[in-house]
Amino acid sequence: MSESNASATRITPGNALRPEDIAASGVKPTGAVGEYALRLGDDALILAQRLGWWISRAPELEEDVALGNIALDQIGHARSFLTYAGHAWDKTEDDLAYFRGEDEFRSAHLVEQPNGDFARTIARQLVISQYQYDLYSRLVNSADATLAAIAAKAVKEVDYHRDHARQWVLRLALGTDESRRRMIEGILLTWPYVGELFEDDELVTSLDGVAVKPSSLRASFDAEIEALFSEAELEVPDVPASVGGGRQGRHSEHLGYILAEMQVLAREHPGATW
């Protein structure tokens, strides 16, 4: 850090970073690191938009609060990752969230899938929270201090998300005939999108020591899911994988609708504050 930037926030893996701390740090990532942070931020941002829909619609009041809090955690993760990514191109988190087109987003297909009923949302949440927990647990050792610091904060919150999803899987799978049927159906609808989360590509391979190779997380993910499913008397479904492509900007038809709702106010009134 130069002397001219000595008063800026010093990024360390132990910091509980806020987006404004990242903005004040003056740390500018390479384009490749920015692209990687963009992926992580986009996953969290789109998932948060999906989960926020449940507020006032969840099956019980406590779940309104729980899913709302999980969505807020994901928004926090998205803000941190997008703020850092934006430094690579002199853009703000709002520029990246509200003024990119569909093909510029790098989220995985899983997070943009419809909520469906509560069991389907829980199935999606089980997969993404286990994936994020394993990812952030490894990312805390990144050679990039900012990514490591964001992950150190995020992993503590995602651990709660994971426990929440696991408890609901057990409750639904071992509950009534109807709740079990819905849980099984939710898993079947979710599983085609699991494989994309663990695909390596040129970007992550080029960031050795900085990024976490998704393929390296698969064994841990499978072991955790299989143990839970054994307790819940469920089976890991054998279903064809979806085509994927979200990391390259090729998305399902669902993302456009999410962005239209999420971005409309900022685009109608650019630069407005209140």
N, C-alpha and C positions, 0 to 999 in steps of 0.2 A: 504494500500500500504506500503510495507516495505521500510526502509530507503535506502536500496541498489537500489530501483527502484524509488526513490523520484523524479528524473529528468524526468521520463517517463511522457507521456501525461496523464493527469487526465481526465477520462471519465465522462462527465456529460450530462444529456439530452439536455442541451443547446448548446453543442459543435457542430460545423459544421465539422463532422469527415471526414477525408480522410482515405483511407486504410492504408497509412503509419502511421497515428496517432494511428490507432487500433493496428498495428503491434508493435509500440513503447510502447504501454501502458503496455505490459506485462500481461494483464488480460487473464487468461486461463479459458474458460468455461468448464462446465461439459460435458460429452458426450451427454447427453440429450439436453442441450442447443445448443451444436454444431450441432446436428441433426436438430433441429428446424431452426437454422440459415441457414443450408444447403438448406432446403426447400425454404426459402424465396429467397436465392441467386440463386438457380437453376431456379425458376420461372422467375426472372428478366433476367438472362443470356440467357435462351432459347428464351424468348420473344424478346430480343434485336437482336438475330440472325435473327429471322423472319422479324422484322421491317427493319433491315438494307438492306434487299433485295430490298426495294422500292426505294432506292436512285438511281436516274436517270430513274426510271420507274413510278413514281407517276403521276397522271393526270395533275398536274401543278407544276411549279418550286417551288412555295412556299411550296407545300407538300413534295417535296424532302427535303427541309430544315427542315420542321416541324417533319416529321417522323424520319429523321436522328437525330435530337436533342432529340426526345423521346427515340430513341434507345440508344443514348449516356447516357442519364439519367439512363436508366435501367442498362447499363453496370456499371455505377458508384455505383448503389445500389448493384448489384451483387458482385462487388469487395469488398465492405464493409462487406457484409454478409459472403462471402466466406473466406475473411481474418480472420474474427472472428471465423467462424466454424473451419477453419484450425488449429487454436491454440489448439483445443481440441485433435488433433492427430499429432501435430507438422508438419503440412503440410502448404504449401503456397497457395495463391489463384490460382496460375498457376497450381499447382499439382491437385487441385480439378477441375479446369475448363478443363484441357487438358489431364489428365492422369487417368480419371475414365472411366469405361465402362458404357454402356447403362443402365445396371441394377443397377448401383450405383447412378444414378441421381434420384432426388426426386421431379422433377417438375410435375405440374399438366398437364393433357392431353390437356387442353385448349391451353396452350402457344405453344405447338408443332404442332398444326393444321396448314395445309397449308394456305398461304395467300389468295388464291383464287383471286377474283377480288377486287377492292378497297373497295366496300361495305362490302364484307365479312371480310376484314381486320378491317374495322371500327367497325363492330359488335363485333368482338373479342376484339378490343381495348376498346370498351365501357364497356364490362363485366369486363375485367381484371383491368382497371383503377378505376372503381367504387369499386371493391373488394379491391384493394390495398389501395385506399384512406380510406375506412372504417377500414381496418386492421391497417394501420400505425397510423391513428388517435387514435386508442386504444392502440397500442403498445408503444406510447410515455409515457404511464404510467406504463410500465413494471418494475418489481423489478430488472431486469437486466439492469444496467446503460448503457451498450454498445448497447444493442438492442434498448433501448429507445432513445439514441442519434442518431443512424442510422435512426430510424423511424422519428425523429423530422426533419431531413434534407429531407428525401425522401418524406414525406407527402406534402411538399410545391411544389415539382416538379410534383408529381402525380396529384395534384389538377389541374395543367395545362393540363396534359394528359387527364384527365376526361372531362374538358371543351372542349378541342379539339374534342374528340370523340362525345360528345353530340351535338355540333354545326353541325358536319357532318351528324349525324343521322337525324337531323331536315332538313338539306339542301337536303339530298338525298330522304328522305321519302316524303317531301312536294314539291319536284321538278317536274321533268318530269315523265311520265308514266314508262319510262325505268329505271330511277334512283330509283323510288319507288319499282319497281319489284325487282331490284337487292338488295335493302336494306332489303326487306322482306325475300328474299332468303338467304341473309347473316345471318340474325337473326335465321332463321330455321336451318341452318347448324351449327351455334354456340351453340344453346341452349342445346343440349344434354350434353355438357361438363361443364355446369354451376354448377350442383349439387355437383360435386367432390370438388369444392372449399370450400364448407361449411360443409364438413364431419369432425366430431371429431374422434379422435382415442386415443389410450393409451398414445402416446407421449405427445400430447397437454394437455390431462387430468392430466398427472403427473407433468406438469409444471405450476401449479396453481400460478397465480400472476406474472409469467414470460411470458408465451405464451398467445396469444389470442385464445380462442376457436372459430373455424370457424363458428360453428352453431350460435354463438351470433351475428354474423354480418348479418345473412340472412334477418332479418326483415327490417333493414335499407336499404340493397341492394334492396330488392323487392319494398320498398316504393319509392326509387329514380327512379328505372327503370320504374315502373308503371306510375309515374308522367310524365316522359319524353315521354313515349310511348303514353300517352293520348294527349300530345301536338303535337306529330308527327302523330297522327291518326293511330297508330299501336297497335297490340295486342301481349301480351306475349304468345309465342307459347306453346301449350300443346304437348310435344314430349317426347318419352321415353328417359331416361337417359342413358348415355354411361356406360360401365362397370367400368371405373375408374381404380385406382390402382397405379397411378403415384407416390404417396407418399411412396409406398412400393417397387418402382423400376420396376413396370410392366407398360410398355409403349406401345404406338401405334407404328406402323411400321415407322412413320415419324421421330422419334427422332434419330434413327440410321443414317439417311441421314444427318441430321443437324450436328451431332457430327463428322461424317466423314469429312465434309467440314471444320468445326470449328477447329478440332484438328490435321489435317494432317500436318501442318507446324511444330508445336511443337513436334510432334512425329517423324517426319523425321529428325529434327535437335534439339534434346533435349539439353537444356542448352545454345542454341545459343543466342547471343545478337547482336543488331545492332542499 
